[in-house]
């Protein structure tokens, strides 16, 4: 794979096209990478303990590496 953890990348296609971010995690077997602050989705989380309220959290969803290009420094 041409993308490594810590690289700065730009998204080539999709809803996040043209945006830049830093790679937080790489999944070589799935050919995907998680980019900080990009491709954020909302996840509804159930309460863990009785009496605690549920919540909606935002998580970064992996993007296929073919849609990413490394930015030169």
C-alpha positions, 0 to 999 in steps of 0.5 A: 500500500502507498499510504502509511499511518501519519501520512497527510492525504487528499481525498480524490473522489466522493463526498469528501473530495478535495479535503485533506487529513492525517491518516490515523489507522491503516487496514492493509487486508481490507485496503482501507484507511481511517483519516482524522476528521473525514468521512464522519458518521453518526452512531447511536450508542445504547446506555451502558449502565442503568440510569445512564442516557444513550448518546449519539457519537461521531466516528471516522469511517474507513475510506478505500485507499484508491480514493486517497493520494498522499500529499507531498511536503 
